[in-house]
Structures are given as C-alpha cells and as structure tokens.
C-alpha cells in the first residue's frame, strides 16, 4: 500500500514540475522538400530515415535517398528522438 502512495506522490511531483510539458512534437512527414519547407519556414528541412532512426541534412550523401524516409522539420525530428547521421558530414 505504501508503494502505491509513494508512486502517486512522485507522479504528482513530476507533473507539478512541468515534466509533462516535455512531450515530443508530433512528426509531420512530407513527400517533397518544398512541402516541408512551407510547413516549417523558420526551421531546416531534413530527410528522415525511419528504418535507421536517423536524419540527414541537405548536402549529406544520403539526403533524400531511400524508400523508408520522408522530409520533416529538424525540430520535430530531434524532439521525436531521431538522431543525426554523421555519414557524409562536410
């Protein structure tokens, strides 16, 4: 019984500290780069490889390559837990 009380207290404390506000931005994938740029004009557009869980910036070799990817906003990709690829970084 004491464990449940402790868990409830910890959850209330975390919610009170604003941890619930740290949720990821919803990911909005686009087929074309221009569509993504119109959606997020103040952000960079990256190519997200869903299979590998990484994103590529413009200028990298695998940017816009493959069938398991899509164009997304950089901030959305980062907040959704995808990491940047170091392949082809100049």
N, CA, C and O atoms as CSV, one atom per row, in Angstrom:
chain,resi,resn,atom,element,x,y,z
A,1,UNK,N,N,0.826,-1.183,0.000
A,1,UNK,CA,C,0.000,0.000,0.000
A,1,UNK,C,C,0.874,1.253,0.000
A,1,UNK,O,O,0.573,2.241,-0.669
A,2,UNK,N,N,1.947,1.189,0.754
A,2,UNK,CA,C,2.849,2.333,0.849
A,2,UNK,C,C,3.532,2.625,-0.494
A,2,UNK,O,O,3.813,3.783,-0.803
A,3,UNK,N,N,3.802,1.578,-1.295
A,3,UNK,CA,C,4.433,1.752,-2.603
A,3,UNK,C,C,3.524,2.552,-3.530
A,3,UNK,O,O,3.991,3.426,-4.259
A,4,UNK,N,N,2.220,2.253,-3.503
A,4,UNK,CA,C,1.284,2.987,-4.348
A,4,UNK,C,C,1.216,4.457,-3.954
A,4,UNK,O,O,1.141,5.337,-4.813
A,5,UNK,N,N,1.242,4.717,-2.643
A,5,UNK,CA,C,1.212,6.102,-2.179
A,5,UNK,C,C,2.468,6.840,-2.633
A,5,UNK,O,O,2.394,7.991,-3.062
A,6,UNK,N,N,3.616,6.179,-2.538
A,6,UNK,CA,C,4.879,6.779,-2.953
A,6,UNK,C,C,4.888,7.046,-4.459
A,6,UNK,O,O,5.345,8.099,-4.902
A,7,UNK,N,N,4.386,6.094,-5.242
A,7,UNK,CA,C,4.329,6.274,-6.693
A,7,UNK,C,C,3.405,7.424,-7.064
A,7,UNK,O,O,3.727,8.214,-7.951
A,8,UNK,N,N,2.274,7.526,-6.404
A,8,UNK,CA,C,1.335,8.621,-6.664
A,8,UNK,C,C,1.923,9.967,-6.293
A,8,UNK,O,O,1.720,10.953,-7.001
A,9,UNK,N,N,2.640,10.015,-5.201
A,9,UNK,CA,C,3.289,11.256,-4.775
A,9,UNK,C,C,4.365,11.681,-5.760
A,9,UNK,O,O,4.471,12.861,-6.094
A,10,UNK,N,N,5.156,10.735,-6.224
A,10,UNK,CA,C,6.206,11.049,-7.198
A,10,UNK,C,C,5.609,11.547,-8.507
A,10,UNK,O,O,6.128,12.491,-9.103
A,11,UNK,N,N,4.528,10.928,-8.962
A,11,UNK,CA,C,3.877,11.341,-10.199
A,11,UNK,C,C,3.335,12.758,-10.055
A,11,UNK,O,O,3.494,13.570,-10.966
A,12,UNK,N,N,2.709,13.065,-8.949
A,12,UNK,CA,C,2.187,14.413,-8.723
A,12,UNK,C,C,3.322,15.428,-8.687
A,12,UNK,O,O,3.183,16.534,-9.210
A,13,UNK,N,N,4.431,15.065,-8.082
A,13,UNK,CA,C,5.584,15.949,-8.016
A,13,UNK,C,C,6.145,16.212,-9.413
A,13,UNK,O,O,6.447,17.356,-9.750
A,14,UNK,N,N,6.286,15.167,-10.225
A,14,UNK,CA,C,6.800,15.327,-11.587
A,14,UNK,C,C,5.870,16.175,-12.441
A,14,UNK,O,O,6.333,17.022,-13.205
A,15,UNK,N,N,4.581,15.962,-12.324
A,15,UNK,CA,C,3.628,16.764,-13.088
A,15,UNK,C,C,3.645,18.217,-12.625
A,15,UNK,O,O,3.475,19.134,-13.429
A,16,UNK,N,N,3.845,18.417,-11.352
A,16,UNK,CA,C,3.914,19.770,-10.814
A,16,UNK,C,C,5.153,20.522,-11.267
A,16,UNK,O,O,5.139,21.750,-11.350
A,17,UNK,N,N,6.225,19.798,-11.562
A,17,UNK,CA,C,7.454,20.427,-12.011
A,17,UNK,C,C,7.458,20.724,-13.501
A,17,UNK,O,O,8.415,21.305,-14.012
A,18,UNK,N,N,6.410,20.338,-14.199
A,18,UNK,CA,C,6.323,20.633,-15.625
A,18,UNK,C,C,6.963,19.596,-16.518
A,18,UNK,O,O,7.234,19.882,-17.684
A,19,UNK,N,N,7.212,18.406,-16.017
A,19,UNK,CA,C,7.819,17.361,-16.830
A,19,UNK,C,C,6.858,16.932,-17.941
A,19,UNK,O,O,7.303,16.480,-18.996
A,20,UNK,N,N,5.572,17.065,-17.722
A,20,UNK,CA,C,4.601,16.670,-18.740
A,20,UNK,C,C,4.697,17.562,-19.974
A,20,UNK,O,O,4.261,17.162,-21.053
A,21,UNK,N,N,5.258,18.760,-19.838
A,21,UNK,CA,C,5.391,19.677,-20.962
A,21,UNK,C,C,6.536,19.294,-21.892
A,21,UNK,O,O,6.716,19.937,-22.926
A,22,UNK,N,N,7.311,18.273,-21.560
A,22,UNK,CA,C,8.445,17.880,-22.363
A,22,UNK,C,C,8.091,16.851,-23.433
A,22,UNK,O,O,8.975,16.169,-23.951
A,23,UNK,N,N,6.823,16.736,-23.764
A,23,UNK,CA,C,6.392,15.757,-24.761
A,23,UNK,C,C,6.947,16.115,-26.136
A,23,UNK,O,O,7.192,17.284,-26.436
A,24,UNK,N,N,7.141,15.099,-26.959
A,24,UNK,CA,C,7.689,15.291,-28.306
A,24,UNK,C,C,6.687,16.001,-29.202
A,24,UNK,O,O,5.474,15.850,-29.055
A,25,UNK,N,N,7.222,16.775,-30.131
A,25,UNK,CA,C,6.368,17.386,-31.139
A,25,UNK,C,C,5.843,16.304,-32.062
A,25,UNK,O,O,6.552,15.337,-32.341
A,26,UNK,N,N,4.620,16.444,-32.542
A,26,UNK,CA,C,4.130,15.434,-33.489
A,26,UNK,C,C,4.921,15.494,-34.789
A,26,UNK,O,O,5.233,16.579,-35.279
A,27,UNK,N,N,5.236,14.366,-35.331
A,27,UNK,CA,C,6.029,14.268,-36.542
A,27,UNK,C,C,5.116,14.412,-37.758
A,27,UNK,O,O,4.136,13.677,-37.885
A,28,UNK,N,N,5.427,15.350,-38.650
A,28,UNK,CA,C,4.638,15.591,-39.856
A,28,UNK,C,C,5.519,15.319,-41.070
A,28,UNK,O,O,6.269,16.197,-41.497
A,29,UNK,N,N,5.438,14.117,-41.630
A,29,UNK,CA,C,6.289,13.780,-42.784
A,29,UNK,C,C,5.713,14.303,-44.097
A,29,UNK,O,O,4.497,14.381,-44.269
A,30,UNK,N,N,6.606,14.658,-45.018
A,30,UNK,CA,C,6.215,15.150,-46.329
A,30,UNK,C,C,6.959,14.379,-47.407
A,30,UNK,O,O,8.079,13.914,-47.196
A,31,UNK,N,N,6.325,14.251,-48.557
A,31,UNK,CA,C,6.933,13.547,-49.672
A,31,UNK,C,C,7.946,14.422,-50.400
A,31,UNK,O,O,8.954,13.927,-50.904
A,32,UNK,N,N,7.675,15.729,-50.452
A,32,UNK,CA,C,8.535,16.654,-51.188
A,32,UNK,C,C,9.148,17.694,-50.247
A,32,UNK,O,O,8.522,18.132,-49.281
A,33,UNK,N,N,10.367,18.066,-50.552
A,33,UNK,CA,C,11.108,19.020,-49.727
A,33,UNK,C,C,10.398,20.369,-49.649
A,33,UNK,O,O,10.361,20.988,-48.585
A,34,UNK,N,N,9.834,20.829,-50.765
A,34,UNK,CA,C,9.159,22.131,-50.797
A,34,UNK,C,C,7.950,22.160,-49.867
A,34,UNK,O,O,7.670,23.185,-49.246
A,35,UNK,N,N,7.234,21.044,-49.768
A,35,UNK,CA,C,6.090,20.967,-48.866
A,35,UNK,C,C,6.533,21.135,-47.417
A,35,UNK,O,O,5.908,21.859,-46.643
A,36,UNK,N,N,7.610,20.460,-47.067
A,36,UNK,CA,C,8.127,20.548,-45.701
A,36,UNK,C,C,8.615,21.960,-45.397
A,36,UNK,O,O,8.415,22.455,-44.288
A,37,UNK,N,N,9.254,22.614,-46.368
A,37,UNK,CA,C,9.761,23.964,-46.136
A,37,UNK,C,C,8.623,24.964,-45.952
A,37,UNK,O,O,8.745,25.908,-45.172
A,38,UNK,N,N,7.524,24.761,-46.661
A,38,UNK,CA,C,6.364,25.633,-46.468
A,38,UNK,C,C,5.740,25.409,-45.097
A,38,UNK,O,O,5.239,26.351,-44.483
A,39,UNK,N,N,5.765,24.173,-44.613
A,39,UNK,CA,C,5.188,23.839,-43.314
A,39,UNK,C,C,6.006,24.422,-42.162
A,39,UNK,O,O,5.446,24.857,-41.156
A,40,UNK,N,N,7.324,24.431,-42.312
A,40,UNK,CA,C,8.193,24.940,-41.242
A,40,UNK,C,C,9.166,25.970,-41.830
A,40,UNK,O,O,10.344,25.665,-42.019
A,41,UNK,N,N,8.686,27.179,-42.117
A,41,UNK,CA,C,9.541,28.173,-42.771
A,41,UNK,C,C,10.715,28.657,-41.921
A,41,UNK,O,O,11.728,29.080,-42.479
A,42,UNK,N,N,10.616,28.611,-40.623
A,42,UNK,CA,C,11.693,29.074,-39.760
A,42,UNK,C,C,12.639,27.978,-39.308
A,42,UNK,O,O,13.495,28.209,-38.454
A,43,UNK,N,N,12.494,26.790,-39.871
A,43,UNK,CA,C,13.283,25.645,-39.451
A,43,UNK,C,C,13.940,25.013,-40.678
A,43,UNK,O,O,13.537,25.271,-41.812
A,44,UNK,N,N,14.947,24.188,-40.438
A,44,UNK,CA,C,15.592,23.472,-41.541
A,44,UNK,C,C,14.821,22.196,-41.846
A,44,UNK,O,O,14.185,21.616,-40.966
A,45,UNK,N,N,14.883,21.771,-43.088
A,45,UNK,CA,C,14.251,20.526,-43.506
A,45,UNK,C,C,15.323,19.442,-43.575
A,45,UNK,O,O,16.415,19.665,-44.099
A,46,UNK,N,N,15.000,18.276,-43.043
A,46,UNK,CA,C,15.922,17.142,-43.063
A,46,UNK,C,C,15.223,15.938,-43.671
A,46,UNK,O,O,13.995,15.888,-43.744
A,47,UNK,N,N,16.024,14.962,-44.110
A,47,UNK,CA,C,15.499,13.705,-44.622
A,47,UNK,C,C,15.560,12.696,-43.493
A,47,UNK,O,O,16.635,12.405,-42.968
A,48,UNK,N,N,14.414,12.166,-43.124
A,48,UNK,CA,C,14.328,11.246,-42.001
A,48,UNK,C,C,14.242,9.817,-42.521
A,48,UNK,O,O,13.342,9.478,-43.289
A,49,UNK,N,N,15.183,8.987,-42.097
A,49,UNK,CA,C,15.183,7.569,-42.453
A,49,UNK,C,C,14.546,6.821,-41.288
A,49,UNK,O,O,15.169,6.630,-40.244
A,50,UNK,N,N,13.300,6.399,-41.477
A,50,UNK,CA,C,12.548,5.756,-40.403
A,50,UNK,C,C,13.163,4.415,-40.006
A,50,UNK,O,O,13.154,4.063,-38.827
A,51,UNK,N,N,13.692,3.668,-40.960
A,51,UNK,CA,C,14.246,2.350,-40.681
A,51,UNK,C,C,15.493,2.435,-39.799
A,51,UNK,O,O,15.663,1.641,-38.874
A,52,UNK,N,N,16.356,3.398,-40.092
A,52,UNK,CA,C,17.605,3.553,-39.331
A,52,UNK,C,C,17.449,4.432,-38.100
A,52,UNK,O,O,18.266,4.363,-37.182
A,53,UNK,N,N,16.405,5.259,-38.073
A,53,UNK,CA,C,16.195,6.148,-36.932
A,53,UNK,C,C,17.123,7.346,-36.922
A,53,UNK,O,O,17.438,7.881,-35.859
A,54,UNK,N,N,17.567,7.776,-38.107
A,54,UNK,CA,C,18.468,8.925,-38.217
A,54,UNK,C,C,17.916,9.917,-39.235
A,54,UNK,O,O,17.046,9.588,-40.041
A,55,UNK,N,N,18.446,11.144,-39.178
A,55,UNK,CA,C,18.087,12.124,-40.190
A,55,UNK,C,C,19.350,12.664,-40.845
A,55,UNK,O,O,20.424,12.694,-40.244
A,56,UNK,N,N,19.190,13.094,-42.104
A,56,UNK,CA,C,20.291,13.631,-42.892
A,56,UNK,C,C,19.981,15.074,-43.261
A,56,UNK,O,O,18.850,15.410,-43.612
A,57,UNK,N,N,20.990,15.912,-43.178
A,57,UNK,CA,C,20.849,17.315,-43.588
A,57,UNK,C,C,21.172,17.454,-45.063
A,57,UNK,O,O,21.832,16.599,-45.654
A,58,UNK,N,N,20.700,18.538,-45.647
A,58,UNK,CA,C,20.980,18.814,-47.050
A,58,UNK,C,C,22.495,18.894,-47.229
A,58,UNK,O,O,23.189,19.541,-46.444
A,59,UNK,N,N,22.998,18.231,-48.266
A,59,UNK,CA,C,24.429,18.190,-48.517
A,59,UNK,C,C,25.056,16.856,-48.149
A,59,UNK,O,O,26.153,16.538,-48.609
A,60,UNK,N,N,24.370,16.070,-47.320
A,60,UNK,CA,C,24.878,14.750,-46.990
A,60,UNK,C,C,24.525,13.774,-48.114
A,60,UNK,O,O,23.532,13.955,-48.818
A,61,UNK,N,N,25.340,12.753,-48.270
A,61,UNK,CA,C,25.205,11.821,-49.384
A,61,UNK,C,C,23.839,11.124,-49.426
A,61,UNK,O,O,23.287,10.930,-50.509
A,62,UNK,N,N,23.299,10.753,-48.296
A,62,UNK,CA,C,22.043,10.008,-48.261
A,62,UNK,C,C,20.806,10.891,-48.092
A,62,UNK,O,O,19.716,10.384,-47.828
A,63,UNK,N,N,20.968,12.202,-48.243
A,63,UNK,CA,C,19.830,13.117,-48.163
A,63,UNK,C,C,18.866,12.820,-49.315
A,63,UNK,O,O,19.276,12.782,-50.475
A,64,UNK,N,N,17.604,12.612,-48.997
A,64,UNK,CA,C,16.536,12.338,-49.969
A,64,UNK,C,C,16.745,11.027,-50.717
A,64,UNK,O,O,16.296,10.889,-51.855
A,65,UNK,N,N,17.417,10.068,-50.098
A,65,UNK,CA,C,17.665,8.770,-50.718
A,65,UNK,C,C,16.929,7.679,-49.939
A,65,UNK,O,O,16.838,7.741,-48.712
A,66,UNK,N,N,16.419,6.709,-50.633
A,66,UNK,CA,C,15.797,5.550,-49.999
A,66,UNK,C,C,14.283,5.611,-50.015
A,66,UNK,O,O,13.676,6.648,-50.283
A,67,UNK,N,N,13.691,4.452,-49.716
A,67,UNK,CA,C,12.238,4.328,-49.737
A,67,UNK,C,C,11.618,4.431,-48.357
A,67,UNK,O,O,10.402,4.589,-48.242
A,68,UNK,N,N,12.414,4.347,-47.318
A,68,UNK,CA,C,11.904,4.354,-45.947
A,68,UNK,C,C,12.070,5.710,-45.287
A,68,UNK,O,O,12.299,5.784,-44.080
A,69,UNK,N,N,11.959,6.783,-46.056
A,69,UNK,CA,C,12.192,8.094,-45.481
A,69,UNK,C,C,11.177,9.120,-45.913
A,69,UNK,O,O,10.287,8.853,-46.720
A,70,UNK,N,N,11.338,10.311,-45.348
A,70,UNK,CA,C,10.436,11.404,-45.642
A,70,UNK,C,C,11.089,12.708,-45.204
A,70,UNK,O,O,11.997,12.703,-44.373
A,71,UNK,N,N,10.628,13.823,-45.761
A,71,UNK,CA,C,11.112,15.135,-45.353
A,71,UNK,C,C,10.336,15.595,-44.125
A,71,UNK,O,O,9.110,15.489,-44.084
A,72,UNK,N,N,11.048,16.103,-43.130
A,72,UNK,CA,C,10.431,16.615,-41.907
A,72,UNK,C,C,11.203,17.844,-41.435
A,72,UNK,O,O,12.294,18.131,-41.929
A,73,UNK,N,N,10.635,18.557,-40.486
A,73,UNK,CA,C,11.309,19.699,-39.869
A,73,UNK,C,C,12.347,19.190,-38.869
A,73,UNK,O,O,12.124,18.189,-38.190
A,74,UNK,N,N,13.461,19.875,-38.786
A,74,UNK,CA,C,14.553,19.453,-37.907
A,74,UNK,C,C,14.113,19.371,-36.449
A,74,UNK,O,O,14.435,18.398,-35.768
A,75,UNK,N,N,13.392,20.364,-35.960
A,75,UNK,CA,C,12.968,20.357,-34.556
A,75,UNK,C,C,12.049,19.183,-34.241
A,75,UNK,O,O,12.130,18.602,-33.159
A,76,UNK,N,N,11.174,18.832,-35.184
A,76,UNK,CA,C,10.292,17.683,-34.975
A,76,UNK,C,C,11.093,16.389,-34.929
A,76,UNK,O,O,10.819,15.515,-34.107
A,77,UNK,N,N,12.077,16.268,-35.805
A,77,UNK,CA,C,12.903,15.053,-35.831
A,77,UNK,C,C,13.671,14.902,-34.521
A,77,UNK,O,O,13.727,13.809,-33.957
A,78,UNK,N,N,14.256,15.983,-34.041
A,78,UNK,CA,C,15.019,15.931,-32.783
A,78,UNK,C,C,14.122,15.593,-31.602
A,78,UNK,O,O,14.468,14.746,-30.778
A,79,UNK,N,N,12.961,16.256,-31.517
A,79,UNK,CA,C,12.095,16.040,-30.360
A,79,UNK,C,C,11.431,14.668,-30.382
A,79,UNK,O,O,10.961,14.196,-29.347
A,80,UNK,N,N,11.386,14.025,-31.539
A,80,UNK,CA,C,10.807,12.686,-31.635
A,80,UNK,C,C,11.834,11.597,-31.359
A,80,UNK,O,O,11.511,10.411,-31.424
A,81,UNK,N,N,13.064,11.984,-31.052
A,81,UNK,CA,C,14.069,11.013,-30.653
A,81,UNK,C,C,14.975,10.525,-31.771
A,81,UNK,O,O,15.789,9.629,-31.547
A,82,UNK,N,N,14.859,11.082,-32.956
A,82,UNK,CA,C,15.752,10.680,-34.052
A,82,UNK,C,C,17.079,11.392,-33.873
A,82,UNK,O,O,17.124,12.517,-33.377
A,83,UNK,N,N,18.153,10.742,-34.275
A,83,UNK,CA,C,19.491,11.326,-34.124
A,83,UNK,C,C,20.059,11.655,-35.498
A,83,UNK,O,O,19.644,11.089,-36.510
A,84,UNK,N,N,21.006,12.568,-35.516
A,84,UNK,CA,C,21.601,12.972,-36.800
A,84,UNK,C,C,22.624,11.928,-37.233
A,84,UNK,O,O,23.273,11.276,-36.415
A,85,UNK,N,N,22.739,11.797,-38.539
A,85,UNK,CA,C,23.725,10.881,-39.095
A,85,UNK,C,C,25.026,11.627,-39.301
A,85,UNK,O,O,25.030,12.781,-39.728
A,86,UNK,N,N,26.116,10.975,-39.002
A,86,UNK,CA,C,27.422,11.583,-39.199
A,86,UNK,C,C,28.027,11.184,-40.543
A,86,UNK,O,O,29.110,11.653,-40.892
A,87,UNK,N,N,27.343,10.324,-41.301
A,87,UNK,CA,C,27.840,9.928,-42.614
A,87,UNK,C,C,27.743,11.084,-43.600
A,87,UNK,O,O,26.687,11.702,-43.741
A,88,UNK,N,N,28.822,11.367,-44.264
A,88,UNK,CA,C,28.810,12.405,-45.286
A,88,UNK,C,C,28.796,13.823,-44.770
A,88,UNK,O,O,28.449,14.738,-45.518
A,89,UNK,N,N,29.164,14.043,-43.511
A,89,UNK,CA,C,29.203,15.396,-42.962
A,89,UNK,C,C,30.421,16.116,-43.510
A,89,UNK,O,O,31.530,15.583,-43.485
A,90,UNK,N,N,30.216,17.311,-43.998
A,90,UNK,CA,C,31.329,18.087,-44.562
A,90,UNK,C,C,31.698,19.239,-43.688
A,90,UNK,O,O,32.614,19.994,-44.015
